[in-house]
Amino acid sequence: MCPIASQLLGKINVGGSRCNPAAAALLLSLCLGFPHSMATCPPYCLCASDIISCSGRNLSLLPFDLPSYATRLDLSHNALTVLPVDWIPQPFDRLSTLVLNRNSIERIEVNTFMVTPHLLHLDLSCNSLTVLNSSIFTGLKELKELLLFGNQIVQINPGAFSDLHSLKRFYLSGNRLADFPLGLYEEPGGPRNLTFLDLSSNRLSKVPVQSLLSLTRQCGIYLQENPLDCDCAFLALLEYWIWKQYRPLVDFRGEYPCKDNAGPGTNCSQQAVSDMPLETQMYHVQLGKWLWLPCVGLAMPDQDKLDVFWVTPRKVLNSSADDPIDHLIVLPNGTLEIRGALSEDSGTYGCVAARGRLYLPHEALEVSVVVGNLSVSSGSGLSHRSGAEHFNTAFTTLASCVVSIILVLLYLYLTPCRCRESRGGASGGCGGRAFILCADPREVESGQRRSNGKRVAFLEPQAEDSNIDGPKTPVINFGHVTTEGILKNGSRTVEQTLTDTDPVV
């Protein structure tokens, strides 16, 4: 293109009078090349808007003419062996996903990813990496997901995970790691919110149980298909995870060694007893006092073989590695000793030990500790009990109020009224042997009956005459007085004449 531009410039500059500055600038830009942000899709790649795919092209070198507006770049299934620092000439500020799997990458130079500062997803799986050098991921401060499974990694140097502050998911399965990468959690500058770590199908024989008990509170760590030693500490971890329904273990329970119980020769089951409490035990201690928490499920343990871990609200303690300065001490028999209880010691405590059996989720392997005033402790479990008591009290009060209101309404609605006079003007009425409740006392006085009134008659037997030999008189004779059925609606009034004049035998 440059010779053609020279010829064009020569033609328009003849005599000097026909020179066009705009045309000259355009031809010069053609000669020097378009800006990379305006580069077109390479002929050996496929482009769809901001997605560029150069997959499966057997590329041994990275292309230099890639548009920088891409947000996803796929270079998988090629023959790349090295990622140099200058693998692309300009920063990819918009790139969020970089796929480099299924290559033959053996080495990644330091600061290689400085040109992709906003990368969120990096796939380096199924390559030939053997060592992760220091600062290999420098510049990836926003990276969320890193895939390194299917490589041949045997060593991770200190500082390899620096700058991975935002990493949440890390796939390291299918490598040759023999040591657990604790530096991923302990080194400064490493991930702060890692929630997923896959270390399956490696060569791990031992794992830091005490660290795992602390890490797995917020992170899922997958360890299946590793040649792990089935010692008492690891068995205690498996039992605790199963009781906690730890998802990485529950989902792949069949792919863990010694998944059912202790292996032969461990004798871990000799420490255990079969009876376990079904409710969480609670301990109350005043500030500054001492408290001893026995390990639930252990009775007369063998102290030479005992390996007990205590999961406390602040950290995890081990019986074989105690800090004498700390006020929390695990005694040789597995009991946790709290020396001078502090308010922050309130919470749930779990004793992790190989008990020789698997426990159901409803069995209590943890205890609750309340330091200070029992009524102000929210984490002790008393709030549930007090809430139930308050509910029962409120329910009883409400029921009493409802009953009282019903009684008041009955009293106001069914007020006592006088008996009617019998037919013929006799005023005997019902005498003192009957008591009538009616809806409206004025109804009896006016002699008018409303259709919706209600009456209740209570009759008492008349006392017999003192002369037992004399004739017996009727107990009550209403004549033609009519009453309504007890509490009958006026719409369905049943009139009945009480004219029983026969003497009662």
C-alpha positions in Angstrom: 0.0 0.0 0.0 2.9 2.4 0.6 4.2 2.4 -3.0 0.7 3.1 -4.3 0.3 6.0 -1.8 3.7 7.4 -3.0 2.5 7.3 -6.6 -0.7 9.1 -5.7 1.2 11.7 -3.7 3.5 12.2 -6.6 0.7 12.7 -9.0 -1.2 15.3 -6.9 2.0 17.2 -6.0 3.1 18.0 -9.5 3.8 21.7 -9.7 3.1 22.1 -6.0 -0.2 23.8 -6.8 -2.4 20.7 -6.8 -1.4 19.5 -3.3 -4.4 18.6 -1.1 -3.5 18.4 2.7 -6.6 16.3 3.5 -5.8 13.8 0.8 -2.2 13.7 1.9 -3.2 13.0 5.5 -5.5 10.2 4.4 -2.9 8.6 2.2 -0.3 8.9 5.0 -2.7 7.1 7.4 -3.1 4.4 4.8 0.6 4.0 4.5 1.2 3.9 8.3 -1.9 1.7 8.9 -5.2 2.3 10.6 -5.3 2.8 14.3 -5.7 -0.5 16.1 -9.1 0.5 17.5 -10.3 0.6 13.9 -8.7 -2.6 12.8 -10.9 -5.1 10.9 -11.4 -8.7 11.8 -8.5 -10.9 10.8 -9.2 -13.2 7.9 -8.4 -16.4 10.0 -10.8 -15.4 12.8 -14.6 -15.1 13.2 -16.0 -11.8 14.6 -19.5 -11.1 15.8 -19.8 -7.6 17.2 -17.4 -7.5 20.2 -16.7 -11.3 20.2 -13.6 -12.5 18.3 -12.9 -16.2 17.9 -9.6 -17.5 16.4 -10.2 -21.0 17.7 -8.9 -24.1 16.0 -6.6 -22.3 13.5 -3.4 -24.1 14.5 -1.8 -20.8 15.4 1.7 -20.9 16.9 2.0 -17.2 17.3 -0.5 -14.8 18.6 -2.0 -12.5 16.0 -1.0 -8.8 16.2 -3.9 -7.3 14.3 -6.7 -8.0 16.7 -9.3 -5.3 17.2 -9.0 -3.8 20.7 -12.8 -3.3 21.0 -13.3 -7.0 21.8 -14.9 -8.1 25.1 -14.4 -11.8 24.4 -11.3 -13.3 22.7 -11.2 -17.0 22.0 -7.7 -18.4 21.1 -8.4 -22.0 22.1 -7.4 -25.2 20.3 -4.2 -23.7 18.8 -0.5 -24.5 19.1 0.6 -21.6 21.3 3.5 -22.5 23.6 4.5 -19.1 25.3 2.6 -16.0 26.4 5.1 -13.2 26.1 4.8 -9.7 27.6 4.1 -8.1 24.2 1.6 -10.7 23.0 -0.7 -7.9 21.9 0.7 -4.4 21.0 -2.0 -2.3 22.7 -4.1 -2.6 25.9 -7.5 -4.4 25.6 -9.4 -2.2 28.0 -12.8 -3.8 27.2 -11.7 -7.4 27.3 -13.5 -9.3 30.0 -13.1 -13.0 28.9 -9.9 -14.6 27.5 -10.0 -18.2 26.4 -6.6 -19.9 25.9 -7.5 -23.5 26.7 -6.4 -26.5 24.6 -3.0 -25.1 23.6 0.5 -26.2 24.6 1.4 -23.2 26.8 4.4 -24.0 29.0 5.4 -20.6 30.2 3.7 -17.3 31.0 6.0 -14.3 31.4 5.6 -11.8 34.2 3.3 -8.9 33.5 1.8 -10.7 30.5 -1.7 -9.7 31.6 -1.0 -6.0 32.3 -2.6 -5.2 29.0 -6.0 -6.7 30.1 -6.7 -4.8 33.4 -10.5 -5.5 33.3 -10.3 -9.2 32.7 -13.0 -11.2 34.6 -12.7 -14.7 33.2 -9.4 -16.4 32.3 -9.3 -19.9 30.9 -5.8 -21.5 30.8 -7.1 -25.1 31.2 -5.6 -28.1 29.4 -2.2 -26.7 28.7 1.3 -27.7 29.7 2.1 -25.4 32.7 4.3 -27.0 35.3 5.1 -24.1 37.6 3.3 -21.0 38.6 5.9 -18.3 39.1 5.7 -15.2 41.3 3.7 -12.3 39.9 2.4 -14.4 37.0 -1.0 -12.9 37.3 0.0 -9.3 38.0 -2.5 -6.8 36.7 -5.6 -9.1 37.1 -7.1 -7.2 40.1 -10.6 -7.6 38.8 -10.4 -11.3 37.8 -13.3 -13.4 39.2 -12.7 -16.8 37.7 -9.5 -18.6 36.9 -9.3 -22.0 35.2 -6.1 -24.0 35.4 -7.4 -27.5 35.5 -5.8 -30.2 33.2 -2.3 -28.8 33.3 0.8 -30.5 34.9 1.4 -28.0 37.8 3.7 -29.5 40.5 4.9 -26.2 42.1 3.4 -22.9 43.1 6.0 -20.3 44.0 5.3 -17.7 46.7 3.6 -14.6 45.4 2.0 -16.4 42.4 -1.5 -15.2 43.4 -0.6 -11.5 44.1 -3.1 -9.1 42.6 -5.9 -11.6 42.5 -7.9 -9.7 45.1 -11.3 -10.3 43.5 -10.9 -14.0 42.7 -13.9 -16.0 43.7 -13.7 -19.3 41.8 -10.4 -21.2 41.2 -10.1 -24.5 39.3 -6.9 -26.4 40.0 -8.1 -30.0 39.5 -6.3 -32.5 37.3 -2.8 -31.3 38.1 0.2 -32.9 40.1 0.1 -30.9 43.3 1.3 -32.8 46.3 0.9 -29.9 48.8 -2.1 -27.9 49.7 -1.7 -24.3 48.4 -2.1 -22.5 51.7 -0.4 -19.4 50.2 -3.6 -18.8 48.3 -5.2 -17.7 51.6 -2.2 -16.6 53.7 -0.1 -14.5 51.3 -0.7 -10.7 51.2 -2.3 -9.6 48.0 -4.0 -12.9 47.5 -7.8 -13.6 47.1 -9.9 -12.1 49.8 -13.3 -13.6 49.0 -12.5 -17.0 47.5 -15.7 -19.1 47.6 -14.8 -22.0 45.4 -11.6 -24.0 45.2 -11.3 -27.3 43.2 -8.2 -29.4 44.1 -9.7 -32.7 43.0 -7.6 -35.3 41.1 -4.2 -34.2 42.3 -1.6 -35.9 44.4 -2.5 -34.6 47.9 -1.8 -37.1 50.7 -2.2 -34.7 53.7 -4.3 -31.6 54.2 -4.1 -29.0 56.9 -7.2 -30.0 58.9 -7.0 -27.1 61.3 -6.8 -24.6 58.4 -9.6 -26.3 56.5 -11.9 -26.2 59.4 -11.5 -22.4 59.4 -11.5 -21.9 55.6 -14.6 -24.1 54.9 -16.8 -21.7 56.8 -17.1 -19.5 53.7 -15.4 -21.5 51.0 -16.2 -24.7 49.2 -13.0 -26.8 48.8 -13.2 -30.0 46.7 -10.7 -32.7 47.6 -12.1 -35.8 46.0 -9.9 -38.3 44.0 -6.8 -37.5 46.0 -4.7 -40.2 47.8 -5.4 -38.8 51.2 -4.1 -40.5 54.3 -6.9 -41.7 56.6 -5.5 -40.7 59.9 -7.6 -39.7 62.9 -7.4 -36.0 62.1 -8.7 -36.5 58.5 -11.4 -38.8 59.7 -12.5 -36.2 62.2 -12.7 -33.7 59.4 -14.8 -36.0 57.3 -17.2 -36.8 60.1 -17.7 -33.1 60.9 -18.2 -32.2 57.3 -20.8 -35.0 56.8 -22.7 -33.8 60.0 -22.6 -30.2 58.7 -23.8 -31.4 55.3 -20.8 -29.8 53.7 -21.7 -29.7 50.0 -18.3 -30.6 48.4 -18.2 -33.8 50.5 -21.9 -34.7 50.2 -21.9 -34.3 46.4 -18.8 -36.5 46.0 -18.9 -38.7 49.0 -18.2 -41.9 47.1 -14.9 -40.5 45.7 -13.2 -39.9 49.1 -11.0 -42.5 50.7 -12.1 -44.1 54.0 -15.5 -42.5 53.5 -17.4 -44.8 55.8 -15.3 -45.2 58.9 -11.7 -45.4 60.1 -9.3 -47.4 58.1 -7.6 -50.5 59.5 -5.1 -49.9 62.2 -6.2 -46.4 63.1 -8.2 -47.3 66.2 -9.9 -43.9 66.2 -13.2 -45.5 67.1 -11.9 -46.4 70.6 -12.3 -42.8 71.6 -16.0 -42.6 70.9 -19.2 -43.2 72.8 -22.5 -43.9 71.1 -24.9 -41.6 73.1 -25.1 -38.1 71.7 -27.4 -35.3 72.9 -30.3 -34.4 70.7 -30.4 -30.7 71.8 -27.6 -28.2 72.0 -26.1 -27.9 75.4 -25.7 -24.4 76.8 -23.1 -23.1 79.3 -23.3 -19.8 81.1 -20.2 -18.1 82.6 -19.7 -14.7 84.1 -17.1 -12.3 82.7 -13.6 -13.1 83.8 -14.5 -16.6 85.1 -13.1 -19.9 83.9 -15.2 -22.5 82.0 -14.5 -26.1 80.9 -16.3 -27.5 77.9 -16.0 -31.3 77.5 -15.9 -32.7 74.0 -19.3 -34.1 73.2 -19.3 -37.8 72.4 -15.9 -38.7 73.9 -15.5 -40.6 77.1 -12.2 -41.6 78.6 -10.3 -41.0 75.4 -6.8 -42.4 74.6 -4.7 -39.3 75.1 -1.8 -40.7 73.1 -4.0 -41.1 70.0 -6.3 -38.2 70.6 -6.5 -35.4 68.0 -9.2 -33.0 68.9 -10.0 -29.7 67.2 -12.3 -27.0 68.6 -14.1 -24.7 66.2 -14.7 -21.5 68.3 -16.4 -18.3 67.2 -13.0 -16.7 66.4 -10.6 -19.4 65.4 -9.9 -23.1 65.3 -7.8 -24.7 68.1 -5.9 -28.0 68.2 -4.9 -30.1 71.1 -1.4 -30.6 69.8 -0.6 -27.0 69.0 -1.8 -24.5 71.6 -0.6 -21.0 72.3 0.2 -20.8 76.1 -0.6 -17.1 76.0 -4.1 -17.6 74.6 -6.9 -17.8 77.1 -8.5 -20.7 75.1 -6.6 -24.0 75.7 -7.4 -27.6 74.6 -6.5 -29.9 77.4 -4.9 -33.4 76.7 -8.3 -35.1 77.3 -10.0 -32.9 74.7 -11.7 -30.5 77.1 -11.7 -26.8 76.1 -10.6 -24.5 78.9 -11.6 -20.9 78.8 -9.5 -18.8 81.1 -11.1 -15.5 82.0 -14.1 -15.5 79.7 -14.6 -12.4 77.5 -17.8 -11.1 76.0 -16.6 -12.0 72.5 -16.3 -15.6 73.6 -20.1 -16.0 73.4 -21.2 -18.2 70.6 -21.2 -21.8 69.3 -18.4 -24.2 69.9 -17.9 -27.4 68.0 -15.6 -30.3 69.0 -14.2 -32.1 66.0 -12.8 -35.5 66.8 -12.8 -39.0 65.2 -15.7 -40.7 67.0 -15.8 -43.7 64.8 -19.3 -43.2 63.5 -21.4 -40.9 61.4 -23.9 -38.7 63.1 -27.2 -37.4 61.9 -27.8 -33.7 61.4 -30.3 -33.5 64.3 -27.7 -34.8 66.8 -25.9 -32.1 68.7 -22.1 -32.0 68.3 -21.9 -28.4 69.3 -22.4 -26.5 72.5 -23.5 -22.9 73.1 -21.6 -20.6 75.5 -23.1 -17.4 77.0 -20.7 -15.0 78.7 -22.2 -12.3 81.0 -25.9 -11.6 81.4 -28.0 -14.4 80.2 -30.9 -12.2 79.2 -28.9 -10.0 76.8 -27.1 -12.8 74.9 -28.6 -13.2 71.5 -26.4 -16.1 70.2 -27.2 -18.5 73.1 -30.4 -19.8 71.8 -32.4 -18.3 74.6 -34.1 -15.9 72.3 -36.0 -18.8 70.7 -37.2 -20.0 74.1 -38.2 -16.6 75.3 -40.0 -15.9 72.0 -42.0 -19.1 72.5 -42.9 -18.1 76.0 -44.0 -14.7 74.9 -46.1 -16.2 72.2 -47.8 -18.5 74.7 -48.5 -15.7 77.1 -49.9 -13.5 74.3 -52.1 -16.3 73.0 -53.5 -17.0 76.5 -54.2 -13.3 77.0 -56.0 -13.0 73.7 -58.1 -16.1 74.4 -59.1 -14.7 77.8 -60.1 -11.4 76.2 -62.2 -13.1 73.6 -64.0 -15.2 76.2 -64.6 -12.1 78.3 -66.1 -10.2 75.4 -68.4 -13.1 74.6 -69.6 -13.2 78.2 -70.2 -9.5 78.2 -72.2 -9.7 75.0 -74.3 -12.5 76.3 -75.0 -10.6 79.5 -76.0 -7.4 77.5 -78.0 -9.2 74.9 -79.8 -11.7 77.1 -80.9 -9.5 79.9 -83.3 -10.9 82.6 -87.0 -9.8 82.4 -90.2 -10.4 84.3 -92.5 -13.2 83.7 -95.7 -12.6 81.8 -99.0 -12.6 83.5 -101.1 -15.6 82.9 -104.3 -15.5 80.9 -107.2 -14.2 82.9 -105.2 -11.5 84.6 -103.8 -13.7 87.2 -100.5 -12.5 88.4 -99.2 -15.8 89.5 -97.1 -16.1 86.4 -94.1 -18.3 86.8 -93.5 -17.3 90.4 -90.1 -17.8 91.8 -89.6 -21.1 90.0 -88.7 -19.7 86.5 -86.3 -17.1 85.3 -86.7 -15.8 81.7 -84.0 -14.2 79.6 -85.2 -12.1 76.7 -83.7 -9.8 74.1 -85.6 -6.7 75.2 -87.3 -6.3 78.6 -89.7 -3.8 77.1 -91.1 -6.5 74.9 -92.8 -8.2 77.8 -94.1 -5.0 79.3 -95.7 -3.9 76.0 -97.2 -7.4 75.4 -95.8 -7.4 71.8 -93.5 -10.1 70.5 -91.0 -9.3 67.8 -90.2 -11.9 65.2 -86.5 -11.9 65.8 -86.6 -12.0 69.7 -85.1 -14.8 71.7 -86.1 -16.1 75.1 -84.6 -18.6 77.4 -86.7 -20.2 80.2 -85.0 -21.8 83.2 -87.4 -23.8 85.3 -86.9 -25.1 88.8 -88.9 -27.8 90.5 -91.4 -26.4 93.0 -90.8 -27.4 96.6 -93.3 -30.0 97.8 -95.8 -29.1 100.4 -94.8 -29.7 103.9 -97.7 -32.0 104.2 -96.5 -35.1 102.4 -99.9 -36.7 102.6 -101.7 -33.9 100.8 -102.4 -33.7 97.1 -99.6 -32.6 94.9 -100.1 -29.5 92.8 -98.7 -28.8 89.4 -95.2 -27.4 89.5 -95.9 -24.7 86.9 -99.0 -23.9 85.0 -98.6 -21.1 82.4 -102.1 -21.5 81.0 -102.0 -20.2 77.4 -98.6 -18.4 77.9 -96.4 -19.3 75.0 -92.6 -19.3 74.9 -90.2 -19.6 72.1 -87.7 -22.3 71.9 -84.4 -21.7 73.6 -82.4 -19.2 71.6 -84.5 -19.7 68.4 -84.4 -17.1 65.7 -87.7 -15.2 65.2 -87.7 -16.3 61.5 -88.2 -19.9 62.7 -90.3 -19.4 65.9 -91.7 -22.4 67.5 -94.7 -21.6 69.7 -95.6 -24.1 72.3 -98.3 -23.9 74.9 -97.5 -25.1 78.3 -100.9 -26.3 79.6 -99.8 -29.3 81.6 -102.3 -29.3 84.4 -101.9 -32.8 85.5 -100.4 -33.2 88.9 -96.9 -34.5 89.0 -96.7 -37.9 90.4 
